[in-house]
């Protein structure tokens, strides 16, 4: 089961987030918590303390998810949906990203957001035993 590491009150009052509505928060927080669980190897579900840095990382990832999923620029949204990597209107040339490339780019953005609060040298993120 995915842990819920930050509530909407924390998002608004401590993190000072304004991008995500109360109605959208449960979905975004659940998705962000799953990402944090992945980069921390599930340690939070097995007794590690959910500190303020973890909560802030969840909020940062949730906001990036919100931005990625609700991009207001219609052209960018259309391109993202089509997986367009580049387009040339003079000679009409369009190239598409592979699904793996698109997912890798998305994960990179989410990891950057989480790393502000949970850097790579954070013990929670240590991949060893």
N, C-alpha and C positions, 0 to 999 in steps of 0.2 A: 504494500500500500504506500502511496506517495504521501509524505508528510507535508503538512501545510505550515510553512515556516514564517510567514509574515501575514498579518491580517491587514485589512483596509485602513484601520485606525493607525497602525504603524506606518503604512504607506503615506498617509496624509500628514500626520502630526510629527513624525520623526524624520522620515525620508523627505518629506515635503514634496511629494509627487502630486501632479495635477493632470497628467496626461490620460490616466485611466479612470473611467467612471466606476462607481460602486457596483453597477450592474455587470460591468465587464471584468471586475477584479477576480472573482472566483475562478474563472476560466484561465485568465492570464497568470494568476498566482500558482495554479495547479501545474500549468505547463512550465513555468519558470522553476518551480520546486523540483519537477522531474529533471530538468536540465542540471540544476545544482546537485541533485542526487547522483547524476551520471558523472559529473566532474569530481565529486567527492567520494566516489566508489561506494555510495550507500551508507557511509559512516553515520550520517545524521539519523538515519532510521534505526541505527543500532547503538544508540546511547550517547553519541557525542553531543556536546552542548550546542544548542542553537543560539549562538551569540548574535549581537547586533550586526556584526559584519556579514553574517549569513543572511540575516533578514534584509539588509541593504542590498546584498548581491541578488537576492530574489526580486527585490523591487527594480533594480537596474535591468535585469534580464526581462522582467515583465514589461517594462517600458519599451525595450528594444523589440520585443515580440509585437507589442501594440503598433509600433511604428512600421515594422515590416509588413504586418498584416492589414494595416489601414492607411497605406500610403495615399496621400491626397492627390498627388500628381497623377492624373489619369493616364498619361503616356507611360510613365514609369510603371504604373500598376498593370497596364496592358502588356508591356514588355516583360515584366516579371512573370505574369501568368503564361506568356508564350515562351518564356525562357530565352528571350533575345539577349545575346551577348553584345552584338553590335549591329548597326544598320547604316547604310549609305544611301541617301536619297538621290544623289546625282546619277549613279549607275544602277540604282535599285538593287542593293545587295543586303541580305539579312543573314546573320549567322546565329545559331541557337546554342545555349549552354546545355550541357547534359544534365540530367537530374542529379547526378553525383556532384557535379560542379556547383550547381545551385544550392544543394544541401550543405556542401562544404563552406560556401560563402556565408550562408545563414549561420552555421555553427560558429564560424570565425567571429562574426559580429556579436553573437551571444557570449562567446568566451571572452571577448574583449570587455564587454560590459561587466561580467562576473569578476574578471581579474582585477578590476579596480578595488573591489572589496575583499576578494579572496585571491591573492597573488599566487603564482605558481609555487612559491616556497612555503605556502601555508600548509601545515601538517595535514589538514583535512584533504588536501589535493595530492598528497604523497602516494605514488602508485606502488611503492614497494611494501614489503611486509615489516 
